């Protein structure tokens, strides 16, 4: 049996201030023949994108100019 849940949540960011909003995808897999193999998967999807290094912007500008 497999169950999927998606809930809104907030995660405290380690090494940074504040909470990060997003959605938590929870997948539960239950095996009736061998309960020792039951599994739970958690995946967090943040609402906002992580800011990337401005060096990438500089590289894109150089490539666009050539």
N, CA, C and O atoms as a CHARMM CRD file, in Angstrom:
* protein
*
  264
    1    1 UNK  N      0.84700  -1.16800   0.00000 PROA 1      0.00000
    2    1 UNK  CA     0.00000   0.00000   0.00000 PROA 1      0.00000
    3    1 UNK  C      0.89500   1.23500   0.00000 PROA 1      0.00000
    4    1 UNK  O      1.97000   1.25600   0.60100 PROA 1      0.00000
    5    2 UNK  N      0.41900   2.25000  -0.68800 PROA 2      0.00000
    6    2 UNK  CA     1.19400   3.48700  -0.76300 PROA 2      0.00000
    7    2 UNK  C      0.25800   4.66500  -0.56800 PROA 2      0.00000
    8    2 UNK  O     -0.81500   4.72900  -1.16800 PROA 2      0.00000
    9    3 UNK  N      0.67600   5.59500   0.27700 PROA 3      0.00000
   10    3 UNK  CA    -0.10100   6.78900   0.56000 PROA 3      0.00000
   11    3 UNK  C      0.75900   8.01000   0.26500 PROA 3      0.00000
   12    3 UNK  O      1.95500   8.02400   0.55800 PROA 3      0.00000
   13    4 UNK  N      0.14200   9.03600  -0.31600 PROA 4      0.00000
   14    4 UNK  CA     0.83300  10.29300  -0.59400 PROA 4      0.00000
   15    4 UNK  C      0.06400  11.43400   0.04000 PROA 4      0.00000
   16    4 UNK  O     -1.15700  11.51900  -0.09000 PROA 4      0.00000
   17    5 UNK  N      0.77700  12.30600   0.72100 PROA 5      0.00000
   18    5 UNK  CA     0.19100  13.47900   1.35700 PROA 5      0.00000
   19    5 UNK  C      1.02600  14.69400   0.98100 PROA 5      0.00000
   20    5 UNK  O      2.24900  14.59900   0.88100 PROA 5      0.00000
   21    6 UNK  N      0.38600  15.81500   0.77400 PROA 6      0.00000
   22    6 UNK  CA     1.07800  17.08600   0.54800 PROA 6      0.00000
   23    6 UNK  C      0.45900  18.09600   1.50100 PROA 6      0.00000
   24    6 UNK  O     -0.75300  18.31100   1.49200 PROA 6      0.00000
   25    7 UNK  N      1.30900  18.71900   2.33100 PROA 7      0.00000
   26    7 UNK  CA     0.81100  19.68900   3.30600 PROA 7      0.00000
   27    7 UNK  C      1.65100  20.95700   3.23300 PROA 7      0.00000
   28    7 UNK  O      2.83300  20.91100   2.89200 PROA 7      0.00000
   29    8 UNK  N      1.03600  22.08300   3.55600 PROA 8      0.00000
   30    8 UNK  CA     1.76800  23.34100   3.69600 PROA 8      0.00000
   31    8 UNK  C      2.50400  23.30500   5.02000 PROA 8      0.00000
   32    8 UNK  O      1.97000  22.82600   6.02000 PROA 8      0.00000
   33    9 UNK  N      3.73100  23.81100   5.02900 PROA 9      0.00000
   34    9 UNK  CA     4.49700  23.79800   6.26600 PROA 9      0.00000
   35    9 UNK  C      5.55800  24.89400   6.22600 PROA 9      0.00000
   36    9 UNK  O      5.72200  25.59300   5.22500 PROA 9      0.00000
   37   10 UNK  N      6.26900  25.02300   7.34100 PROA 10     0.00000
   38   10 UNK  CA     7.40800  25.91400   7.44000 PROA 10     0.00000
   39   10 UNK  C      8.55700  25.12900   8.05700 PROA 10     0.00000
   40   10 UNK  O      8.36000  24.34100   8.98200 PROA 10     0.00000
   41   11 UNK  N      9.76600  25.35600   7.53000 PROA 11     0.00000
   42   11 UNK  CA    10.94800  24.65600   8.00900 PROA 11     0.00000
   43   11 UNK  C     11.93300  25.69300   8.52700 PROA 11     0.00000
   44   11 UNK  O     12.17600  26.71100   7.87900 PROA 11     0.00000
   45   12 UNK  N     12.49700  25.42700   9.69800 PROA 12     0.00000
   46   12 UNK  CA    13.51000  26.31700  10.25100 PROA 12     0.00000
   47   12 UNK  C     14.82900  26.05600   9.54300 PROA 12     0.00000
   48   12 UNK  O     15.31800  24.92600   9.51500 PROA 12     0.00000
   49   13 UNK  N     15.39600  27.10500   8.97400 PROA 13     0.00000
   50   13 UNK  CA    16.64000  26.96000   8.22300 PROA 13     0.00000
   51   13 UNK  C     17.82200  26.95500   9.18700 PROA 13     0.00000
   52   13 UNK  O     17.97700  27.87300   9.99200 PROA 13     0.00000
   53   14 UNK  N     18.64700  25.93000   9.10500 PROA 14     0.00000
   54   14 UNK  CA    19.82500  25.81400   9.96100 PROA 14     0.00000
   55   14 UNK  C     20.89900  26.77300   9.45900 PROA 14     0.00000
   56   14 UNK  O     21.15700  26.85300   8.25800 PROA 14     0.00000
   57   15 UNK  N     21.51700  27.49100  10.37600 PROA 15     0.00000
   58   15 UNK  CA    22.58100  28.41500  10.01000 PROA 15     0.00000
   59   15 UNK  C     22.06900  29.71300   9.41100 PROA 15     0.00000
   60   15 UNK  O     22.85000  30.50400   8.88300 PROA 15     0.00000
   61   16 UNK  N     20.78400  29.93600   9.48800 PROA 16     0.00000
   62   16 UNK  CA    20.19800  31.14000   8.92500 PROA 16     0.00000
   63   16 UNK  C     19.04000  31.56900   9.82500 PROA 16     0.00000
   64   16 UNK  O     18.56000  30.79900  10.65700 PROA 16     0.00000
   65   17 UNK  N     18.61700  32.77900   9.64300 PROA 17     0.00000
   66   17 UNK  CA    17.50500  33.27200  10.44600 PROA 17     0.00000
   67   17 UNK  C     16.18200  32.98800   9.76000 PROA 17     0.00000
   68   17 UNK  O     16.08800  33.02300   8.53300 PROA 17     0.00000
   69   18 UNK  N     15.18400  32.71400  10.54000 PROA 18     0.00000
   70   18 UNK  CA    13.83600  32.62700  10.02200 PROA 18     0.00000
   71   18 UNK  C     13.42100  31.26700   9.50900 PROA 18     0.00000
   72   18 UNK  O     14.19300  30.31000   9.45100 PROA 18     0.00000
   73   19 UNK  N     12.15500  31.24200   9.14200 PROA 19     0.00000
   74   19 UNK  CA    11.51500  30.03400   8.65900 PROA 19     0.00000
   75   19 UNK  C     11.35400  30.11200   7.15000 PROA 19     0.00000
   76   19 UNK  O     11.28500  31.20100   6.58000 PROA 19     0.00000
   77   20 UNK  N     11.29400  28.96600   6.51600 PROA 20     0.00000
   78   20 UNK  CA    11.10200  28.90000   5.07400 PROA 20     0.00000
   79   20 UNK  C      9.77400  28.20400   4.79800 PROA 20     0.00000
   80   20 UNK  O      9.55600  27.07100   5.22600 PROA 20     0.00000
   81   21 UNK  N      8.88000  28.89900   4.07100 PROA 21     0.00000
   82   21 UNK  CA     7.57100  28.33800   3.74300 PROA 21     0.00000
   83   21 UNK  C      7.67200  27.44300   2.52300 PROA 21     0.00000
   84   21 UNK  O      8.49900  27.65200   1.63600 PROA 21     0.00000
   85   22 UNK  N      6.80200  26.43600   2.50200 PROA 22     0.00000
   86   22 UNK  CA     6.77100  25.54600   1.35500 PROA 22     0.00000
   87   22 UNK  C      5.77200  24.43000   1.55700 PROA 22     0.00000
   88   22 UNK  O      4.87600  24.51700   2.39700 PROA 22     0.00000
   89   23 UNK  N      5.94000  23.38200   0.77400 PROA 23     0.00000
   90   23 UNK  CA     5.06100  22.21900   0.85100 PROA 23     0.00000
   91   23 UNK  C      5.90900  20.99400   1.18200 PROA 23     0.00000
   92   23 UNK  O      7.03100  20.84100   0.69900 PROA 23     0.00000
   93   24 UNK  N      5.34100  20.13100   2.01500 PROA 24     0.00000
   94   24 UNK  CA     6.01000  18.90100   2.38300 PROA 24     0.00000
   95   24 UNK  C      5.26300  17.74600   1.73500 PROA 24     0.00000
   96   24 UNK  O      4.07000  17.55100   1.96900 PROA 24     0.00000
   97   25 UNK  N      5.98200  16.98100   0.91800 PROA 25     0.00000
   98   25 UNK  CA     5.42100  15.79900   0.27900 PROA 25     0.00000
   99   25 UNK  C      5.80800  14.59400   1.13300 PROA 25     0.00000
  100   25 UNK  O      6.99200  14.33900   1.35200 PROA 25     0.00000
  101   26 UNK  N      4.81100  13.85600   1.61400 PROA 26     0.00000
  102   26 UNK  CA     5.03700  12.68400   2.45600 PROA 26     0.00000
  103   26 UNK  C      4.52800  11.46500   1.71100 PROA 26     0.00000
  104   26 UNK  O      3.36700  11.41900   1.30500 PROA 26     0.00000
  105   27 UNK  N      5.38300  10.48900   1.53200 PROA 27     0.00000
  106   27 UNK  CA     5.00200   9.24000   0.87500 PROA 27     0.00000
  107   27 UNK  C      5.26300   8.09600   1.85600 PROA 27     0.00000
  108   27 UNK  O      6.37500   7.93800   2.35800 PROA 27     0.00000
  109   28 UNK  N      4.23100   7.30800   2.11900 PROA 28     0.00000
  110   28 UNK  CA     4.33000   6.18200   3.04200 PROA 28     0.00000
  111   28 UNK  C      4.10200   4.89500   2.25400 PROA 28     0.00000
  112   28 UNK  O      3.08300   4.74200   1.58000 PROA 28     0.00000
  113   29 UNK  N      5.05800   3.97400   2.34500 PROA 29     0.00000
  114   29 UNK  CA     4.94500   2.67500   1.68100 PROA 29     0.00000
  115   29 UNK  C      4.87900   1.59500   2.75000 PROA 29     0.00000
  116   29 UNK  O      5.79500   1.45800   3.56100 PROA 29     0.00000
  117   30 UNK  N      3.79400   0.83000   2.74900 PROA 30     0.00000
  118   30 UNK  CA     3.58300  -0.21800   3.74100 PROA 30     0.00000
  119   30 UNK  C      3.54200  -1.56100   3.03300 PROA 30     0.00000
  120   30 UNK  O      2.75800  -1.76900   2.10600 PROA 30     0.00000
  121   31 UNK  N      4.39500  -2.46600   3.48200 PROA 31     0.00000
  122   31 UNK  CA     4.44500  -3.81400   2.92100 PROA 31     0.00000
  123   31 UNK  C      3.86900  -4.78500   3.94200 PROA 31     0.00000
  124   31 UNK  O      4.43500  -4.97000   5.02000 PROA 31     0.00000
  125   32 UNK  N      2.76200  -5.39300   3.60700 PROA 32     0.00000
  126   32 UNK  CA     2.10700  -6.28800   4.55700 PROA 32     0.00000
  127   32 UNK  C      2.89100  -7.58300   4.77400 PROA 32     0.00000
  128   32 UNK  O      2.79000  -8.18900   5.84100 PROA 32     0.00000
  129   33 UNK  N      3.66600  -8.01500   3.78700 PROA 33     0.00000
  130   33 UNK  CA     4.41900  -9.26100   3.91900 PROA 33     0.00000
  131   33 UNK  C      5.66600  -9.12300   4.78100 PROA 33     0.00000
  132   33 UNK  O      6.07600 -10.07500   5.44400 PROA 33     0.00000
  133   34 UNK  N      6.26200  -7.94700   4.77100 PROA 34     0.00000
  134   34 UNK  CA     7.47100  -7.73200   5.56400 PROA 34     0.00000
  135   34 UNK  C      7.45500  -6.31400   6.13400 PROA 34     0.00000
  136   34 UNK  O      7.93000  -5.38600   5.48000 PROA 34     0.00000
  137   35 UNK  N      6.91300  -6.13000   7.35400 PROA 35     0.00000
  138   35 UNK  CA     6.82500  -4.78900   7.94200 PROA 35     0.00000
  139   35 UNK  C      8.17600  -4.12600   8.19000 PROA 35     0.00000
  140   35 UNK  O      8.23500  -2.91100   8.37800 PROA 35     0.00000
  141   36 UNK  N      9.26200  -4.89600   8.19700 PROA 36     0.00000
  142   36 UNK  CA    10.59400  -4.31600   8.39200 PROA 36     0.00000
  143   36 UNK  C     11.03600  -3.48000   7.20200 PROA 36     0.00000
  144   36 UNK  O     11.98200  -2.69900   7.31000 PROA 36     0.00000
  145   37 UNK  N     10.36200  -3.63500   6.06800 PROA 37     0.00000
  146   37 UNK  CA    10.72700  -2.88700   4.86200 PROA 37     0.00000
  147   37 UNK  C      9.82800  -1.67800   4.61600 PROA 37     0.00000
  148   37 UNK  O      9.92600  -1.05000   3.56200 PROA 37     0.00000
  149   38 UNK  N      8.95700  -1.33700   5.56500 PROA 38     0.00000
  150   38 UNK  CA     8.11900  -0.14800   5.42300 PROA 38     0.00000
  151   38 UNK  C      9.00900   1.08000   5.29200 PROA 38     0.00000
  152   38 UNK  O     10.06100   1.16000   5.92700 PROA 38     0.00000
  153   39 UNK  N      8.59100   2.03600   4.47000 PROA 39     0.00000
  154   39 UNK  CA     9.41800   3.21800   4.21900 PROA 39     0.00000
  155   39 UNK  C      8.56700   4.48100   4.23800 PROA 39     0.00000
  156   39 UNK  O      7.38600   4.46600   3.88900 PROA 39     0.00000
  157   40 UNK  N      9.20000   5.57500   4.65600 PROA 40     0.00000
  158   40 UNK  CA     8.58600   6.90500   4.61700 PROA 40     0.00000
  159   40 UNK  C      9.56400   7.83500   3.91200 PROA 40     0.00000
  160   40 UNK  O     10.73700   7.90400   4.27700 PROA 40     0.00000
  161   41 UNK  N      9.08200   8.54200   2.91000 PROA 41     0.00000
  162   41 UNK  CA     9.88900   9.51400   2.17600 PROA 41     0.00000
  163   41 UNK  C      9.34400  10.90900   2.45100 PROA 41     0.00000
  164   41 UNK  O      8.13300  11.12700   2.40500 PROA 41     0.00000
  165   42 UNK  N     10.23600  11.85600   2.73800 PROA 42     0.00000
  166   42 UNK  CA     9.86700  13.25200   2.94700 PROA 42     0.00000
  167   42 UNK  C     10.61600  14.10200   1.93900 PROA 42     0.00000
  168   42 UNK  O     11.81900  13.92900   1.74000 PROA 42     0.00000
  169   43 UNK  N      9.90000  15.02400   1.30400 PROA 43     0.00000
  170   43 UNK  CA    10.52700  15.93000   0.33400 PROA 43     0.00000
  171   43 UNK  C      9.92900  17.31200   0.52000 PROA 43     0.00000
  172   43 UNK  O      8.71200  17.48600   0.44500 PROA 43     0.00000
  173   44 UNK  N     10.78700  18.29700   0.76300 PROA 44     0.00000
  174   44 UNK  CA    10.35300  19.67200   0.98300 PROA 44     0.00000
  175   44 UNK  C     10.52700  20.47900  -0.29800 PROA 44     0.00000
  176   44 UNK  O     11.58300  20.43400  -0.92900 PROA 44     0.00000
  177   45 UNK  N      9.48600  21.21800  -0.67900 PROA 45     0.00000
  178   45 UNK  CA     9.52300  22.08300  -1.85800 PROA 45     0.00000
  179   45 UNK  C      9.30100  23.52200  -1.39600 PROA 45     0.00000
  180   45 UNK  O      8.17600  23.88600  -1.05500 PROA 45     0.00000
  181   46 UNK  N     10.35500  24.35200  -1.37700 PROA 46     0.00000
  182   46 UNK  CA    10.20300  25.73400  -0.90900 PROA 46     0.00000
  183   46 UNK  C      9.37100  26.57200  -1.87300 PROA 46     0.00000
  184   46 UNK  O      9.35000  26.32300  -3.07800 PROA 46     0.00000
  185   47 UNK  N      8.68000  27.58100  -1.31100 PROA 47     0.00000
  186   47 UNK  CA     7.87700  28.49800  -2.13800 PROA 47     0.00000
  187   47 UNK  C      8.75800  29.39100  -2.98700 PROA 47     0.00000
  188   47 UNK  O      8.47400  29.59100  -4.16800 PROA 47     0.00000
  189   48 UNK  N      9.81300  29.92800  -2.41500 PROA 48     0.00000
  190   48 UNK  CA    10.67800  30.83300  -3.16400 PROA 48     0.00000
  191   48 UNK  C     11.94800  30.09400  -3.55400 PROA 48     0.00000
  192   48 UNK  O     12.37200  29.15200  -2.88500 PROA 48     0.00000
  193   49 UNK  N     12.53800  30.53900  -4.64100 PROA 49     0.00000
  194   49 UNK  CA    13.76700  29.92500  -5.10700 PROA 49     0.00000
  195   49 UNK  C     14.93600  30.42500  -4.27200 PROA 49     0.00000
  196   49 UNK  O     14.92100  31.54700  -3.76800 PROA 49     0.00000
  197   50 UNK  N     15.93600  29.58800  -4.13500 PROA 50     0.00000
  198   50 UNK  CA    17.15100  29.97800  -3.41500 PROA 50     0.00000
  199   50 UNK  C     17.93800  30.93900  -4.30000 PROA 50     0.00000
  200   50 UNK  O     18.10400  30.70500  -5.49700 PROA 50     0.00000
  201   51 UNK  N     18.41700  32.01700  -3.69800 PROA 51     0.00000
  202   51 UNK  CA    19.20600  32.97400  -4.46600 PROA 51     0.00000
  203   51 UNK  C     20.52600  32.32900  -4.87000 PROA 51     0.00000
  204   51 UNK  O     21.18300  31.67800  -4.05700 PROA 51     0.00000
  205   52 UNK  N     20.90700  32.51100  -6.12100 PROA 52     0.00000
  206   52 UNK  CA    22.15100  31.93500  -6.58200 PROA 52     0.00000
  207   52 UNK  C     23.22500  33.00200  -6.62100 PROA 52     0.00000
  208   52 UNK  O     22.94500  34.19900  -6.55400 PROA 52     0.00000
  209   53 UNK  N     24.42100  32.55500  -6.72700 PROA 53     0.00000
  210   53 UNK  CA    25.58500  33.42800  -6.69400 PROA 53     0.00000
  211   53 UNK  C     25.56300  34.39300  -7.87600 PROA 53     0.00000
  212   53 UNK  O     25.24100  33.99900  -8.99700 PROA 53     0.00000
  213   54 UNK  N     25.90200  35.64600  -7.62700 PROA 54     0.00000
  214   54 UNK  CA    25.91700  36.64500  -8.69700 PROA 54     0.00000
  215   54 UNK  C     26.98400  36.34200  -9.74200 PROA 54     0.00000
  216   54 UNK  O     26.94600  36.90400 -10.83600 PROA 54     0.00000
  217   55 UNK  N     27.92900  35.46700  -9.42900 PROA 55     0.00000
  218   55 UNK  CA    28.93800  35.06500 -10.40400 PROA 55     0.00000
  219   55 UNK  C     28.27500  34.42400 -11.61700 PROA 55     0.00000
  220   55 UNK  O     28.75100  34.60000 -12.73900 PROA 55     0.00000
  221   56 UNK  N     27.19600  33.69100 -11.41800 PROA 56     0.00000
  222   56 UNK  CA    26.48600  33.08700 -12.54200 PROA 56     0.00000
  223   56 UNK  C     25.89700  34.15600 -13.45600 PROA 56     0.00000
  224   56 UNK  O     25.89100  33.99300 -14.67600 PROA 56     0.00000
  225   57 UNK  N     25.40800  35.23700 -12.88200 PROA 57     0.00000
  226   57 UNK  CA    24.90900  36.35500 -13.69600 PROA 57     0.00000
  227   57 UNK  C     26.02000  36.92400 -14.56400 PROA 57     0.00000
  228   57 UNK  O     25.81400  37.21200 -15.74300 PROA 57     0.00000
  229   58 UNK  N     27.19900  37.08400 -13.97500 PROA 58     0.00000
  230   58 UNK  CA    28.33500  37.62000 -14.71900 PROA 58     0.00000
  231   58 UNK  C     28.72900  36.70400 -15.87600 PROA 58     0.00000
  232   58 UNK  O     29.03400  37.17600 -16.97100 PROA 58     0.00000
  233   59 UNK  N     28.72000  35.40500 -15.63200 PROA 59     0.00000
  234   59 UNK  CA    29.06200  34.44000 -16.67600 PROA 59     0.00000
  235   59 UNK  C     28.03700  34.49700 -17.81900 PROA 59     0.00000
  236   59 UNK  O     28.40700  34.46100 -18.99200 PROA 59     0.00000
  237   60 UNK  N     26.74900  34.58600 -17.46500 PROA 60     0.00000
  238   60 UNK  CA    25.70300  34.67500 -18.49500 PROA 60     0.00000
  239   60 UNK  C     25.85700  35.92500 -19.33600 PROA 60     0.00000
  240   60 UNK  O     25.64500  35.88500 -20.54800 PROA 60     0.00000
  241   61 UNK  N     26.22300  37.04200 -18.71000 PROA 61     0.00000
  242   61 UNK  CA    26.42200  38.29000 -19.45100 PROA 61     0.00000
  243   61 UNK  C     27.58800  38.15000 -20.42900 PROA 61     0.00000
  244   61 UNK  O     27.50600  38.60900 -21.56900 PROA 61     0.00000
  245   62 UNK  N     28.67100  37.51700 -19.98000 PROA 62     0.00000
  246   62 UNK  CA    29.84600  37.33400 -20.84600 PROA 62     0.00000
  247   62 UNK  C     29.48800  36.45700 -22.03900 PROA 62     0.00000
  248   62 UNK  O     29.88100  36.75000 -23.16800 PROA 62     0.00000
  249   63 UNK  N     28.74800  35.38800 -21.79200 PROA 63     0.00000
  250   63 UNK  CA    28.35100  34.48900 -22.87800 PROA 63     0.00000
  251   63 UNK  C     27.42300  35.20800 -23.85600 PROA 63     0.00000
  252   63 UNK  O     27.54600  35.02200 -25.06600 PROA 63     0.00000
  253   64 UNK  N     26.50200  36.02200 -23.35400 PROA 64     0.00000
  254   64 UNK  CA    25.56600  36.73800 -24.20500 PROA 64     0.00000
  255   64 UNK  C     26.27200  37.77000 -25.07400 PROA 64     0.00000
  256   64 UNK  O     25.84400  38.03300 -26.19800 PROA 64     0.00000
  257   65 UNK  N     27.34700  38.35600 -24.56200 PROA 65     0.00000
  258   65 UNK  CA    28.08200  39.36600 -25.31800 PROA 65     0.00000
  259   65 UNK  C     28.88600  38.75600 -26.45700 PROA 65     0.00000
  260   65 UNK  O     29.15700  39.42400 -27.45500 PROA 65     0.00000
  261   66 UNK  N     29.26700  37.50100 -26.31300 PROA 66     0.00000
  262   66 UNK  CA    30.11300  36.84200 -27.35200 PROA 66     0.00000
  263   66 UNK  C     29.30200  36.19100 -28.37200 PROA 66     0.00000
  264   66 UNK  O     29.84300  35.59800 -29.30600 PROA 66     0.00000
